[in-house]
Amino acid sequence: MEKSYPGLDPDDWAALRALGHRMLDDAFAGLATLGERPVWQKPPPEVRSALRRKLPRQGQPAEAAYDDFLRLVAPYATGNAHPRFMGWVHGGGSAPGMLAEMLAGALNANLGGRDHAPIEVERQVIAWAAEMLGLPAESSGLLVSGTSLANFIAVLVARTKVLGVDCRAAGLRGARLTAYASSAAHSCIPRAMDMSGLGTDALRRIATDPAGRIDLAAIEAAIAADRAGGNQPFLVIGTAGTVDIGAVDDLAALAGLAGREKLWFHVDGAFGAMLALSERHRPLLAGIEEADSVAFDFHKWAQVPYDAGCILVRDATLHRATFALRPPYLQGEARGLAGGEPWPCDFGPDLSRGFRALKVWLTFKVFGAERLGKVVEGTIELAQLLARRVDAEAALERMAPAALNIVCFRFVGRAGAGLDLDALNAAIVADLQEGGIAAPSTTRIDGRLAIRAAIVNHRTRPADIEALVESVLRIGQARAMAAA
């Protein structure tokens, strides 16, 4: 008799379908009532303990597992879907994006390669991204976890450009390559230099001007000094939207510099690249269309659910030569499922790749680029509202220009009060977060701790800005009085 092995499909499809409808109804209800709940709640010890159990040897009914999710997970998420989450540059997601995740899960497609429609969807998204940023239609690209990985890919392609494809086998062969980025560039840039084998010491962190943009004279001087010292400059990195204050480097000037010096020009546009969706703010990106590569996230200003980063490369042949490696079991064919050359795995490190593209594709199809651009414009307007509100309060001090959607400020109270402002403002932020009121973050501007409010969520409204300011004033005044 043939032995029977258990599968994983349910014995009762109707019961699972009913549970699925319940899950979907709960998810929609949760999105619709976000503003009525705390922004963030710290998981209590009993929840952490329940989430640290040993591997379950036996299963439980799906209904019970879902009840555990509702009790242990859902109330204690990051909170970035909430309209008063302003701590980091996190998008708020959307209902269509959520549904796309469900549809992608049902297909369970691996987008590493082969010939199927999900890969065509990703190719369409890459083509849209190139069109949005003004890169050539034949540019290559890939959807990845985020800009950190996208920047890493760009560094590797630039390395291949200067050293040749042989460097994949022979390594650096003693080459002393140097790269250049703003001192305000994201920490993933030195990490990319580290992971690529070039080393963080090979990255020159260039000073910024008063507006937070890379100092052009300083970068030219650094390149000249490196050449004179026997180093080999190879990469210039511009930032579109610095992490602390949202500054955009002069990308056109950097493109010209890279061209004159024959260096690879890469743009880290993690969130700022989405300025291209706004007719009003697109001129800030002038020069990005000349980049050799661009890294950015759809899961920030474009409101696609996490995760959905993107890398675009002007030279598709070089991009593919940097990563393509096919053992016999992955050889492409002219016919059948093994067709569809080139495969996405030829352009990055991952062979197993989920269907990230569906949520990007569906987001743009449902909302359109113009409406997403209006979201970008709206968040910038709210940031300007916050900046004006801060400037109008004697007890508050703005600490940096607010060029885009990020406002850095602090509570100062009465002049000469002798307060430890760093400790006070750190406590204010923790109180806001732990009280579920709002979730700004902290950073340091010129060595001083600042409250950093990044307005990214499409759900944020003027009332949320007012709630943040009033809460900072109330908490700050109460703490200042207690310290007096």
C-alpha positions in Angstrom: 0.0 0.0 0.0 1.3 3.5 -0.9 2.2 5.5 2.2 0.3 8.7 2.7 2.2 11.9 3.8 0.3 14.8 5.3 0.2 18.0 3.3 -0.4 21.5 4.6 -3.7 22.5 3.0 -6.6 22.7 5.4 -9.1 20.0 5.9 -11.8 22.6 6.0 -11.3 25.3 3.4 -14.6 27.1 4.4 -13.4 27.6 8.0 -10.0 29.0 6.8 -11.8 31.2 4.3 -13.9 32.6 7.2 -10.8 33.2 9.3 -9.2 35.0 6.3 -12.2 37.3 5.9 -12.0 38.0 9.7 -8.3 38.9 9.3 -8.9 41.2 6.4 -11.8 42.9 8.2 -9.7 43.4 11.3 -6.8 44.8 9.1 -9.1 47.3 7.4 -10.6 48.3 10.7 -7.2 48.8 12.2 -6.1 51.1 9.3 -9.3 53.1 9.5 -8.9 53.8 13.2 -5.2 54.3 13.5 -5.5 57.8 14.9 -7.6 56.7 17.8 -4.9 54.5 19.2 -1.5 55.1 20.8 1.3 55.7 18.3 3.5 53.1 20.1 3.2 50.9 23.1 6.2 49.1 24.7 5.7 45.4 24.9 5.2 44.4 28.6 7.3 41.7 30.1 4.6 39.1 29.9 4.3 39.7 26.1 8.0 39.4 25.6 8.0 36.2 27.6 5.2 34.8 25.5 7.1 35.6 22.4 10.2 33.8 23.6 8.9 30.2 23.8 10.6 27.1 22.5 10.0 25.7 19.1 6.4 24.4 18.9 6.5 20.6 18.3 2.8 20.4 17.6 0.6 22.8 15.7 -2.5 24.7 17.0 -5.7 25.8 15.3 -5.2 28.7 13.0 -7.8 30.7 14.9 -5.8 30.3 18.1 -2.6 31.4 16.3 -4.4 34.5 15.0 -5.7 35.3 18.5 -2.1 35.2 19.7 -1.1 37.7 16.9 -3.9 40.0 18.0 -2.8 39.8 21.6 0.9 39.7 21.4 2.0 41.4 18.2 -0.5 43.8 16.7 -0.7 46.2 19.6 3.1 46.6 19.9 4.3 47.3 16.4 6.6 50.2 15.5 3.7 52.5 14.9 4.9 54.0 11.6 1.4 53.6 10.1 0.1 56.1 12.6 -0.3 59.8 11.6 1.8 61.0 14.6 4.7 58.8 13.9 7.4 61.3 13.0 10.6 59.7 14.3 12.3 58.2 11.3 11.7 58.4 7.5 9.2 55.5 7.5 6.3 55.5 5.0 2.9 54.8 6.3 1.9 52.1 3.9 -1.5 51.8 2.3 -4.5 49.5 2.0 -3.8 48.6 -1.6 -0.2 47.8 -0.7 -1.4 45.6 2.1 -3.6 43.7 -0.3 -0.8 43.4 -2.8 1.3 41.6 0.0 -1.5 39.1 0.4 -1.8 38.5 -3.3 2.0 38.1 -3.6 1.9 35.6 -0.8 -0.7 33.6 -2.5 1.4 33.3 -5.7 4.6 32.5 -3.7 6.7 33.4 -6.7 10.5 33.3 -6.6 11.8 36.3 -8.6 15.4 35.1 -8.8 14.9 34.1 -12.4 13.0 32.1 -15.1 10.2 33.1 -17.4 7.1 34.2 -15.6 4.8 37.3 -15.3 6.0 38.5 -11.8 9.4 39.2 -13.2 7.8 41.2 -16.0 6.0 43.2 -13.3 9.4 44.0 -11.7 10.8 45.0 -15.0 7.9 47.3 -15.5 8.5 48.9 -12.1 12.2 49.4 -12.9 11.2 51.0 -16.2 8.8 53.3 -14.3 11.6 54.3 -11.9 14.0 55.1 -14.7 11.4 57.2 -16.4 10.6 59.0 -13.1 14.2 59.9 -12.5 15.1 60.7 -16.1 17.6 57.8 -16.6 17.7 56.0 -20.0 15.0 53.5 -20.7 17.6 50.7 -21.1 18.9 51.2 -17.6 18.9 48.1 -15.4 17.6 47.8 -11.9 16.5 45.6 -9.1 14.1 45.7 -6.2 15.9 45.0 -2.9 15.2 45.2 0.8 16.2 48.9 1.0 18.6 51.6 0.1 21.3 50.1 2.3 21.6 47.1 0.0 21.0 49.2 -3.1 24.0 51.4 -2.2 26.1 48.3 -1.6 25.3 47.1 -5.1 26.2 50.5 -6.5 29.6 50.4 -4.8 30.3 47.0 -6.3 29.3 48.0 -9.8 31.5 51.1 -9.5 34.4 49.0 -8.3 34.0 46.7 -11.3 33.9 49.7 -13.6 37.4 50.9 -12.4 39.1 47.6 -11.8 37.4 45.4 -14.5 35.4 42.2 -14.2 38.6 40.4 -13.2 38.3 42.0 -9.7 35.6 39.5 -8.9 38.2 36.8 -8.8 41.4 38.6 -8.1 40.1 41.2 -5.6 41.6 44.7 -5.3 45.1 43.6 -6.3 46.5 46.4 -4.2 44.4 49.2 -5.7 44.0 52.1 -3.3 40.5 53.2 -4.3 38.9 56.2 -2.7 35.2 57.4 -2.6 33.7 60.7 -1.6 30.4 61.5 0.2 29.0 64.1 2.5 29.7 64.0 6.2 25.9 63.9 6.5 25.6 60.8 4.3 23.8 57.8 5.7 25.7 55.2 7.7 25.0 52.6 5.1 27.6 54.3 2.8 30.6 53.4 5.0 29.0 50.0 5.6 28.9 49.4 1.9 32.6 50.3 1.7 33.3 47.9 4.5 31.3 45.0 3.0 32.8 45.6 -0.5 36.3 45.0 0.9 37.4 48.6 0.2 37.3 49.5 3.8 35.7 52.5 5.6 39.0 54.4 5.6 38.7 54.6 1.8 35.6 56.8 2.2 36.3 60.5 2.4 33.6 62.2 4.5 33.4 65.8 3.1 32.2 68.7 5.1 28.9 70.4 4.4 27.8 74.0 3.8 25.4 75.8 6.1 22.4 74.3 4.2 23.7 70.8 4.9 24.9 70.1 1.3 28.3 68.7 0.4 31.0 71.4 0.1 32.0 71.3 -3.6 35.4 73.0 -3.1 36.2 70.6 -0.3 35.5 67.5 -2.4 37.6 68.8 -5.3 40.4 69.4 -3.0 40.1 65.9 -1.5 40.2 64.3 -4.9 43.3 66.3 -5.9 45.0 65.3 -2.6 44.2 61.7 -3.1 45.6 61.6 -6.6 48.7 63.4 -5.5 49.1 60.8 -2.7 48.9 57.8 -5.0 45.3 56.9 -4.4 42.8 56.2 -7.1 39.5 58.1 -6.8 36.7 56.1 -8.3 33.3 57.1 -6.8 31.4 60.3 -6.0 28.2 59.9 -3.9 25.6 62.6 -3.8 22.8 62.6 -1.2 19.2 63.5 -2.1 17.7 64.0 1.4 20.2 63.8 4.2 19.1 61.7 7.2 19.3 64.4 9.8 17.8 67.5 8.1 16.8 66.4 4.6 19.3 68.5 2.6 19.8 67.7 -1.1 23.3 68.0 -2.5 23.9 70.0 -5.7 23.6 66.9 -7.9 24.2 68.8 -11.2 27.5 70.2 -9.9 28.5 66.7 -8.6 27.6 65.2 -11.9 29.8 67.7 -13.7 32.7 67.1 -11.2 32.4 63.3 -11.7 32.4 63.7 -15.4 35.5 65.9 -15.4 37.4 63.6 -13.0 36.1 60.4 -14.8 34.5 59.0 -11.6 31.4 57.0 -11.1 28.5 59.3 -10.0 26.1 57.6 -7.6 23.1 59.2 -5.8 21.8 58.0 -2.5 18.2 59.1 -2.8 16.7 56.9 -0.1 13.7 59.2 0.4 14.6 62.3 -1.6 14.5 60.6 -5.0 10.7 60.7 -4.7 10.8 64.5 -5.1 10.7 63.5 -8.8 7.0 62.8 -8.3 6.3 66.4 -7.4 6.1 69.0 -10.1 6.9 71.7 -7.5 9.9 70.1 -6.0 11.4 68.1 -8.8 14.0 70.9 -9.7 15.8 70.1 -6.4 16.9 66.8 -8.1 18.4 68.5 -11.2 21.4 66.4 -12.2 20.1 63.1 -10.9 19.3 62.1 -14.5 23.1 62.2 -15.1 23.9 59.6 -12.4 25.5 56.3 -13.2 23.4 54.7 -10.5 20.7 55.7 -8.1 19.5 54.0 -4.9 16.2 54.8 -3.2 13.2 53.4 -1.4 9.6 53.0 -2.4 8.7 52.2 1.2 9.3 55.8 2.3 7.6 58.7 0.5 5.9 56.5 -2.0 4.0 54.8 0.9 4.7 51.2 -0.3 4.7 48.7 2.6 8.0 47.5 3.8 10.3 46.5 2.3 10.8 47.9 -1.2 14.2 49.5 -2.1 15.5 50.0 -5.6 18.8 50.3 -7.4 19.0 51.7 -10.9 22.2 51.4 -13.0 22.7 53.3 -16.3 25.1 50.7 -17.8 23.1 47.4 -17.7 25.9 45.4 -19.3 28.3 46.4 -16.5 25.7 45.9 -13.9 25.1 42.3 -15.1 28.9 41.6 -15.4 29.3 42.6 -11.7 27.0 39.8 -10.5 26.1 37.2 -13.1 27.2 33.7 -12.1 25.3 30.7 -13.3 26.1 27.1 -12.3 24.8 24.4 -14.6 21.6 23.9 -12.7 20.7 27.6 -13.3 21.5 27.8 -17.0 18.9 29.6 -19.1 17.2 28.1 -22.1 15.7 29.3 -25.3 12.4 27.6 -24.5 10.3 26.7 -21.4 10.3 28.0 -17.9 14.1 28.4 -17.9 13.8 31.2 -20.5 13.3 34.9 -19.9 16.9 36.1 -20.0 18.4 38.0 -18.3 17.3 36.9 -14.8 17.2 39.3 -11.8 19.8 37.2 -10.0 22.3 38.4 -12.6 22.0 41.9 -11.2 22.4 41.4 -7.4 23.4 39.0 -4.7 20.0 37.3 -4.1 18.8 34.2 -5.9 15.8 33.7 -3.7 13.7 36.9 -4.1 10.1 37.6 -3.1 7.5 39.4 -5.2 8.2 42.9 -3.9 7.3 44.4 -7.2 3.6 43.7 -6.9 3.0 46.1 -4.0 4.9 48.9 -5.9 3.1 48.1 -9.2 -0.3 48.1 -7.5 0.5 51.3 -5.5 1.3 53.2 -8.7 -1.6 51.7 -10.6 -4.1 52.6 -7.9 -2.9 56.1 -7.0 -0.8 57.2 -10.0 2.4 59.2 -9.9 0.6 62.6 -9.6 -1.3 61.7 -6.5 1.8 60.2 -4.8 3.6 63.5 -5.7 0.8 65.4 -3.9 1.6 63.3 -0.8 5.2 64.4 -1.1 4.1 68.0 -1.4 1.7 67.7 1.5 4.3 66.3 3.9 6.7 69.1 3.1 3.9 71.7 3.7 3.3 70.1 7.1 7.0 70.3 7.9 7.0 74.0 7.0 4.0 74.4 9.3 5.9 72.8 12.1 8.9 74.9 11.5 6.8 78.1 11.7 5.1 76.9 14.8 8.5 76.2 16.4 9.8 79.6 15.4 6.8 81.3 17.0 7.3 79.7 20.4 9.9 81.4 22.7 10.3 78.1 24.6 11.3 76.2 21.4 14.4 76.6 19.3 14.8 75.3 15.7 18.2 73.9 15.2 18.6 73.4 11.5 17.1 74.5 8.2 13.9 72.7 7.3 14.3 72.5 3.5 12.0 69.5 3.0 10.1 67.3 5.4 12.4 67.1 8.5 12.4 69.6 11.3 15.0 69.5 14.1 14.2 71.6 17.2 14.4 71.5 21.0 12.7 72.7 24.1 14.7 75.5 25.7 12.3 76.9 28.3 13.1 80.2 29.8 16.4 81.8 29.0 19.1 81.3 31.7 17.1 78.5 33.4 20.3 76.4 33.7 18.7 73.3 32.3 20.6 70.3 30.9 18.9 70.6 27.5 20.2 67.4 26.1 18.9 65.3 28.9 15.6 67.3 29.0 14.9 66.9 25.4 15.8 63.2 25.4 13.3 62.8 28.3 10.6 64.7 26.4 10.9 62.4 23.4 10.8 59.3 25.6 7.7 60.7 27.3 6.0 61.3 24.0 6.8 57.8 22.8 5.9 56.0 26.0 2.7 58.0 26.4 1.6 56.9 22.9 1.2 60.7 22.0 3.7 61.0 19.1 6.9 59.3 18.0 9.6 61.8 17.0 13.2 60.7 17.3 16.4 62.4 18.4 19.6 63.4 16.6 22.5 65.7 17.2 23.0 69.0 15.4 26.4 70.6 16.1 26.8 68.3 19.1 23.5 69.3 20.7 20.6 66.9 21.1 17.6 67.8 19.0 14.1 66.5 18.6 13.8 65.3 15.1 10.4 65.2 13.4 10.3 63.6 10.0 6.9 64.1 8.3 6.5 61.2 5.9 3.1 59.6 6.5 0.3 60.4 4.1 -2.1 60.3 7.1 -0.5 63.1 9.0 -2.6 66.3 9.3 -2.1 69.8 10.7 -3.9 68.7 14.0 -1.1 66.1 14.5 1.5 68.8 14.1 -0.3 70.9 16.7 -0.6 67.9 19.0 3.2 67.4 18.8 4.1 71.0 19.6 1.6 71.3 22.4 2.8 68.1 24.0 6.4 69.1 23.7 5.6 72.4 25.4 3.5 70.8 28.2 6.0 68.0 29.0 9.0 70.3 28.7 7.5 72.9 31.0 6.5 70.3 33.6 10.0 68.7 33.6 11.7 72.1 33.7 9.6 73.1 36.7 10.4 69.8 38.4 14.1 70.3 37.8 14.1 73.9 39.1 
